[in-house]
Amino acid sequence: MTWAPGALVRHRPLPRRFWPDEASAAHRIFYRGFGYDGERRLVSGSAFLPAGRAPGSGWPVVAFAHGTTGLSNASAPSRSGFSRLERDHIGRWLAAGYAVAATDYEGLATPGPHPYFNGEAVADDVVDAVRALRGLGHPIADAWLVAGFSQGGHAAMHVANIATGYAPELDFRGTIALAPAACVADLVAHLTADGAGPLSPITILTLAGVAVTHPDFDVADTLTPVGAALVSRAAGATLRDMFRAVRGLTNDAAGTTGVAAVPDVAEVLAAVSVPVTYLDRPVFIAASRADEVLPFGPVRAFAAALREAGASVLDVPHDSASHAGMLAAGHPSALAFGLAHLAAEAAAIEVAAHRFDLLDQSRDGRLARDDYDAFALRLARSLGHAPRSPEAVAVREGYRRLWNAVRTAADTDGSGTVAAAEYRAWVAGRSRHEGFAAAVRPLAAAVIALVDADGDGVLDRTELARLLIACRQEPAEVERTCRALDLDGDGKVSAEELVEAVRGFCTGEDRPGAWLFGRF
């Protein structure tokens, strides 16, 4: 049986006490999804409909990604209700004429642990909630936005990275991130800087939650027995439980003082932070200087880095709103952003004109590992593979091998990145391309495995067309690319033919390898 992500499995009325005042109908929904490991999962959430008559095209949708609630099943908003401030925020979207699809995230109220602060893991949950909403039978438009708060802001930024490729049947218009925890390492560093300062439940939940998708991560030896016991307890606790558990404790008492600088911790926190890369739809970010949880400076720096990477970013600072207060303070500007972009025509995909620009996904004038990681995640997601599925892992490792080959050959100043001038010099020096094909081969094999339905290790025209369309080639381009890739004319494309295309593209030849880099 096909396991279609976002397919509605069952639904029932949401208890009235969980409804925003502005809702005309509210459902608790259960829908199909995939876990971070690629295993089939059931995901739950809430769906809300506005009052009045729907527009001719149906209600536009806001996919709401909620803030931290905890790691236990009781933390799921569809089971226990949203906080008053989040419920009011959803109500404002309903009053403005949007339907709202609000995932609980995988592992909250459904089997499996919740991968807290792993945006790659929950981004599809957010998108699939929109699909599930459409299965309820209400008039729903194709156009949608994602809006997230705090942890949900972190999730929303990951949605921005995959939405157009992961759900091409929908019309994704943009991202709204209110007080987003985009830079998890900076957040934990801020909360643990003062040893005599109060221990935050967010610190404990983060240390417990990131272990779900990083099973080798064990922070117990870094903490005091008190801290280690709290991390263990957090795995089955709500945010409210953890507020009670840390009451009266300091960072020194838990051993969390400066924990973000511990090498193993720093590595994991860096891995779950939102990558800086080009985004193909506009972004709205709002944060407050008075936020008592989230440091203001790193959020502004993140917004600036996205803008530098070529994303369209509206960055709105606030002076006096608290962390939770951003749900209300940030909404008027967010609503204006949403209305403007939902009224606009569906955005065209921007394709960079030059080889280096195609590779430089962060648009900062330098190639780095993040650029290649972005290619890998978007390609795997476009073809329905979860981030930790064997197929997606192989693709990511393949792109990283390719990156290491480019860096080793072209990074002449030892910066760990490759500037445009370095890349051009490497391309011109063809004697230094020896052995490059060997570095490309694992990527070619992994890419074939994504779509190789019959498992014969080569791509027939149907399989190759599926791959090229996932890479956002137009149908008219697909046939031309198929012919160009099929060097021996046997109607199939082998790993060696893909190797030749990617090698030739990266090293400056006129070979059809651009499709694997520039449009997703």
C-alpha positions in Angstrom: 0.0 0.0 0.0 1.3 3.5 -0.9 2.1 5.6 2.2 1.3 9.1 0.9 2.7 11.8 3.2 -0.1 14.1 4.4 -2.9 11.6 3.6 -5.6 12.1 6.2 -6.1 8.9 8.2 -8.8 10.0 10.6 -10.2 13.1 12.2 -12.6 14.1 14.9 -13.9 17.4 16.4 -11.4 19.2 18.6 -12.8 19.9 22.1 -14.5 23.3 22.2 -12.2 24.6 24.9 -9.3 24.3 22.4 -10.9 26.5 19.8 -9.9 30.0 19.1 -12.9 32.3 19.3 -12.6 33.1 15.6 -12.9 29.4 14.4 -16.1 28.2 12.7 -14.8 24.6 12.8 -11.9 22.8 14.4 -10.7 19.2 13.9 -8.1 17.0 15.5 -6.3 15.4 12.6 -4.1 12.3 12.2 -2.2 11.9 9.0 0.6 9.9 7.4 4.2 11.0 7.5 7.7 9.8 7.7 10.1 10.0 10.6 13.6 11.4 10.4 14.8 7.8 9.9 12.5 7.2 7.0 10.1 4.9 8.9 6.4 5.4 8.4 4.8 7.4 11.2 1.4 8.7 12.2 1.5 12.5 12.9 -1.3 14.4 14.7 -2.3 18.1 14.6 -5.2 20.6 14.6 -7.1 22.1 11.7 -9.1 25.4 12.1 -11.5 27.0 9.6 -12.5 30.7 9.6 -16.1 31.9 9.6 -17.9 33.2 6.5 -17.9 32.2 2.9 -14.7 31.0 1.3 -13.2 32.8 -1.7 -13.8 31.2 -5.0 -10.3 29.5 -4.9 -10.8 28.4 -1.3 -9.4 29.6 1.9 -5.6 30.3 1.8 -3.7 28.4 4.5 -1.3 29.3 7.2 0.7 26.3 8.5 1.3 27.1 12.1 4.4 25.7 13.8 4.1 25.9 17.6 6.7 26.8 20.2 8.2 24.5 22.8 5.7 22.4 24.7 7.9 19.6 25.9 8.8 16.1 24.8 6.0 14.0 26.2 2.7 12.9 24.5 0.9 15.3 26.8 2.8 18.1 25.2 0.8 17.9 21.9 -1.4 20.9 21.4 -4.1 18.9 19.7 -4.3 16.8 22.9 -3.8 19.5 25.6 -4.6 22.7 23.8 -2.4 25.6 22.7 -1.2 28.2 25.1 -3.6 31.2 25.4 -1.1 33.4 23.4 -0.7 30.9 20.6 -4.5 30.3 20.5 -5.0 34.0 20.2 -2.4 34.2 17.4 -4.1 31.5 15.5 -7.4 33.3 16.0 -5.9 36.4 14.3 -5.1 34.4 11.2 -8.6 33.0 11.2 -10.1 36.5 11.5 -8.1 37.6 8.5 -9.6 34.8 6.4 -7.0 32.0 6.6 -7.5 28.4 7.4 -4.9 27.1 9.8 -3.1 23.7 9.8 -1.1 23.2 13.0 1.0 20.0 13.3 1.9 18.6 16.7 5.2 17.4 15.3 6.2 13.8 15.1 6.5 12.0 18.4 4.0 14.2 20.2 0.8 12.2 20.9 1.8 9.6 18.3 4.4 6.8 18.5 8.1 7.6 18.6 10.2 10.2 20.4 10.0 13.8 19.4 13.1 15.2 17.7 13.2 18.5 19.5 15.1 21.3 17.6 15.7 19.1 14.6 14.1 21.1 11.9 15.0 18.7 9.2 12.9 16.1 11.0 9.8 18.1 11.6 9.6 20.3 8.5 7.7 17.7 6.5 5.3 17.4 9.4 4.4 21.1 9.0 3.9 20.7 5.2 2.0 17.5 5.5 -0.5 19.1 7.9 -1.5 21.4 5.0 -2.1 18.3 2.8 -4.1 16.7 5.6 -6.2 19.9 6.0 -7.1 19.6 2.3 -8.4 16.1 2.9 -11.2 17.3 5.3 -13.4 18.4 2.4 -13.5 22.2 3.1 -12.8 24.6 0.3 -9.0 25.1 0.6 -6.8 27.1 -1.8 -3.4 25.9 -3.1 -1.6 29.0 -1.8 -0.1 28.8 1.7 2.4 30.3 4.1 4.2 28.9 7.1 4.2 30.8 10.4 6.2 29.6 13.3 7.1 30.8 16.8 10.2 30.1 18.8 10.9 26.3 18.3 8.3 26.7 15.5 10.2 29.6 14.0 13.2 27.2 13.8 10.9 24.6 12.1 9.5 27.2 9.8 12.9 28.2 8.5 13.5 24.5 7.7 10.2 24.4 5.9 11.4 27.4 3.8 14.4 25.3 2.7 12.3 22.4 1.3 8.7 23.5 0.7 8.6 24.1 -3.0 10.3 20.9 -3.9 8.7 18.7 -1.2 5.1 19.7 -2.1 5.1 20.9 -5.7 1.4 20.4 -5.9 0.9 23.3 -3.4 1.7 27.0 -4.0 4.1 28.0 -1.2 4.3 31.8 -0.8 6.6 32.5 2.1 7.8 32.1 5.7 7.0 33.9 8.8 9.3 33.4 11.8 8.5 35.1 15.1 11.2 35.0 17.7 12.8 32.1 15.8 15.3 29.9 17.6 17.3 29.7 14.4 20.7 29.6 16.1 20.4 26.9 18.7 24.0 27.1 19.8 23.6 30.8 20.5 20.4 30.2 22.4 22.0 27.6 24.7 25.1 29.8 25.2 22.9 32.7 26.2 20.9 30.6 28.7 24.0 29.0 30.3 26.4 31.9 30.4 25.8 32.8 34.0 26.7 30.0 36.4 24.7 31.6 39.2 21.8 32.4 36.9 18.6 30.4 36.9 18.6 27.1 35.0 16.3 27.3 32.0 14.0 24.3 31.2 14.8 25.1 27.5 18.4 24.1 28.2 17.5 20.8 29.6 14.9 20.0 27.0 17.4 20.9 24.2 20.0 18.5 25.7 17.4 15.8 25.9 15.8 16.4 22.6 18.8 16.5 20.3 19.8 13.1 21.4 16.8 11.7 19.6 18.4 12.2 16.2 22.0 12.1 17.5 22.0 8.8 19.4 25.7 8.9 20.1 25.3 12.2 21.9 25.6 11.7 25.7 25.9 14.8 27.8 25.6 13.1 31.2 29.3 13.1 31.9 29.4 16.9 31.4 26.7 17.6 33.9 26.3 17.2 37.6 24.2 14.3 38.8 21.4 16.8 39.3 21.7 17.9 35.6 22.0 14.4 34.3 18.8 13.4 36.2 16.9 16.4 34.8 17.9 15.5 31.2 16.7 12.0 31.7 13.5 13.2 33.2 12.9 15.7 30.3 12.6 12.9 27.8 9.1 12.2 29.1 8.1 15.6 30.4 6.1 18.7 29.3 7.5 22.2 29.4 5.3 22.9 32.5 6.8 19.8 34.2 10.3 21.1 33.5 9.6 24.5 34.8 8.7 22.9 38.1 11.7 20.6 38.0 14.3 23.4 37.5 12.7 25.8 40.0 15.4 27.2 42.3 18.3 25.6 40.5 21.2 27.4 38.9 23.4 26.5 35.9 26.2 25.7 38.3 24.0 23.2 40.2 23.1 21.4 37.0 26.6 21.6 35.4 25.3 23.5 32.4 27.4 26.6 32.8 29.1 27.2 29.4 27.9 23.8 28.1 27.5 25.1 24.6 31.2 25.4 24.3 31.9 21.8 25.2 33.1 20.3 21.9 30.7 17.4 21.6 27.8 19.7 22.6 28.9 22.4 20.3 29.0 20.0 17.3 25.5 18.7 17.9 24.0 22.2 18.5 25.7 23.5 15.3 24.2 20.5 13.4 20.6 21.4 14.4 20.9 25.2 13.8 19.2 26.5 10.6 21.6 26.6 7.7 22.2 29.9 5.9 21.4 29.4 2.2 19.4 30.9 -0.6 15.7 30.5 -0.2 13.3 30.7 -3.2 10.4 32.4 -1.4 10.3 35.5 0.8 10.9 35.4 4.6 9.6 37.6 7.4 11.6 37.5 10.7 10.6 39.4 13.8 12.5 39.5 17.1 12.6 41.6 20.2 15.5 43.3 22.0 13.6 42.7 25.3 13.2 38.9 24.7 14.2 37.2 27.9 14.7 33.8 26.3 16.1 34.3 22.8 19.2 36.6 22.3 18.3 39.4 19.8 21.7 39.8 18.2 22.1 36.3 16.7 18.6 36.5 15.2 19.4 39.8 13.5 22.7 38.4 12.3 20.9 35.3 10.9 18.4 37.5 9.0 21.3 39.6 7.6 23.2 36.4 6.5 20.1 35.1 4.7 19.7 38.5 2.9 23.4 38.3 2.0 22.7 34.8 0.6 20.2 36.2 -1.8 17.0 35.5 0.1 14.2 38.2 0.2 14.1 39.0 3.9 11.9 41.4 5.8 13.5 41.8 9.2 11.3 43.6 11.8 12.9 44.5 15.2 10.8 45.1 18.3 11.9 47.0 21.5 9.8 45.9 24.4 8.0 42.6 23.6 8.8 39.6 25.7 9.5 36.2 24.1 5.9 35.0 24.2 4.7 38.6 23.6 6.1 38.4 20.1 3.1 36.3 19.1 0.9 39.4 19.4 3.5 42.1 18.8 4.8 40.5 15.6 1.4 39.7 14.1 0.4 43.0 12.4 3.5 43.1 10.3 3.3 39.4 9.7 -0.3 39.7 8.5 0.7 42.5 6.1 3.5 40.3 4.8 1.1 37.4 4.3 -1.5 39.4 2.6 1.0 41.0 0.2 2.5 37.7 -0.8 -0.7 35.7 -1.1 -2.0 38.5 -3.3 1.0 38.3 -5.5 1.4 35.9 -8.4 3.0 32.5 -7.7 6.8 33.2 -7.6 9.0 31.9 -10.4 12.0 29.9 -9.5 15.1 31.9 -9.9 18.0 30.1 -11.6 21.5 31.5 -11.3 23.2 32.2 -14.6 26.7 31.0 -14.1 28.4 27.8 -12.9 29.8 29.2 -9.7 26.6 30.9 -8.9 24.7 27.6 -9.2 27.0 26.0 -6.8 27.1 28.9 -4.3 23.7 28.3 -2.7 24.4 30.7 0.1 25.2 33.5 -2.4 28.1 34.8 -0.3 30.7 34.5 -3.0 32.3 31.4 -1.5 31.6 27.7 -1.7 31.2 25.9 1.6 29.9 22.6 2.9 26.5 24.2 3.7 26.0 24.7 0.0 26.4 21.0 -0.8 24.3 20.0 2.3 21.5 22.2 0.9 21.6 20.4 -2.5 21.5 17.0 -0.8 18.6 17.8 1.6 16.5 19.4 -1.1 17.0 16.6 -3.6 16.2 13.9 -1.1 13.1 15.7 0.1 11.9 16.4 -3.4 11.9 12.7 -4.0 10.1 11.8 -0.7 13.1 10.5 1.3 13.4 11.4 4.9 16.7 13.0 6.1 18.0 9.9 7.9 16.8 7.4 5.4 19.6 5.3 3.9 19.0 6.9 0.5 19.2 10.4 1.9 22.2 9.7 4.0 24.0 8.3 0.9 23.2 11.4 -1.1 24.4 13.7 1.6 27.6 11.8 2.0 28.0 11.9 -1.8 27.6 15.6 -2.0 30.1 16.0 0.9 32.6 13.8 -0.9 32.2 16.1 -3.9 32.6 19.2 -1.7 35.8 17.7 -0.2 37.2 17.1 -3.6 36.5 20.6 -4.7 37.8 22.1 -1.5 41.0 20.0 -1.6 41.7 20.9 -5.2 40.7 24.6 -5.2 41.1 26.0 -1.6 44.5 27.5 -2.1 44.4 29.9 0.9 43.4 27.2 3.4 40.3 29.0 4.5 38.1 25.9 4.4 35.9 27.6 1.7 36.4 28.2 -2.0 36.2 31.7 -3.4 35.1 32.5 -6.9 38.6 33.3 -8.0 40.0 30.1 -6.5 37.3 28.1 -8.3 38.0 29.8 -11.7 41.7 29.1 -11.3 41.1 25.5 -10.5 38.8 25.1 -13.5 41.4 26.6 -15.8 44.1 24.3 -14.4 42.8 21.1 -16.0 45.8 19.0 -14.9 44.5 19.2 -11.4 41.2 17.5 -12.3 42.8 14.0 -12.1 41.0 11.7 -9.7 38.0 14.0 -9.5 35.7 11.4 -11.2 36.4 9.0 -8.4 35.1 11.5 -5.9 31.9 12.0 -7.9 31.1 8.3 -8.3 29.5 7.8 -4.8 27.2 10.7 -5.5 26.2 9.4 -8.9 25.4 6.0 -7.4 23.4 7.6 -4.5 21.4 9.8 -6.9 20.5 6.8 -9.0 19.3 4.9 -5.9 16.8 7.7 -5.2 14.7 6.8 -8.2 15.9 3.4 -9.3 12.6 1.6 -9.0 13.7 -1.7 -10.5 17.0 -1.7 -8.7 19.1 -2.4 -11.8 21.7 0.3 -11.0 20.9 2.5 -14.1 18.2 5.0 -14.9 15.7 4.3 -17.7 13.9 7.3 -19.3 11.0 7.2 -16.8 13.3 7.1 -13.8 15.5 9.8 -15.2 12.6 12.0 -16.0 11.3 11.7 -12.4 14.8 12.7 -11.2 15.0 15.7 -13.5 11.5 16.9 -12.7 12.4 16.7 -9.0 15.4 18.9 -9.8 12.9 21.3 -11.3 13.6 20.9 -15.0 10.7 21.9 -17.2 9.1 19.1 -19.2 10.5 20.6 -22.4 14.0 20.4 -21.0 13.8 16.8 -19.7 14.0 15.1 -23.1 17.0 17.2 -24.2 18.8 16.4 -21.0 18.1 12.7 -21.2 19.6 12.6 -24.7 22.7 14.6 -23.6 23.3 12.3 -20.6 22.9 9.1 -22.5 26.4 9.0 -24.0 26.2 5.5 -25.5 22.6 5.9 -26.8 21.3 2.8 -25.1 18.2 4.5 -23.7 19.6 4.3 -20.1 21.9 6.5 -18.0 24.5 4.7 -15.9 26.5 5.9 -12.9 29.5 6.5 -15.2 27.5 8.7 -17.5 26.3 10.7 -14.5 29.9 10.9 -13.2 30.9 12.3 -16.6 28.1 14.9 -16.5 28.9 16.1 -13.0 32.6 16.0 -13.4 32.4 17.9 -16.6 30.0 20.5 -15.2 32.1 21.1 -12.1 35.4 21.4 -14.0 34.2 23.8 -16.6 33.2 21.7 -19.6 30.0 22.0 -21.5 28.3 19.0 -19.9 24.6 18.7 -18.7 25.3 18.6 -15.0 23.7 21.9 -13.9 20.4 20.2 -13.1 21.9 18.5 -10.1 22.8 21.9 -8.4 21.0 25.0 -9.4 17.2 24.8 -9.0 16.4 23.4 -5.6 
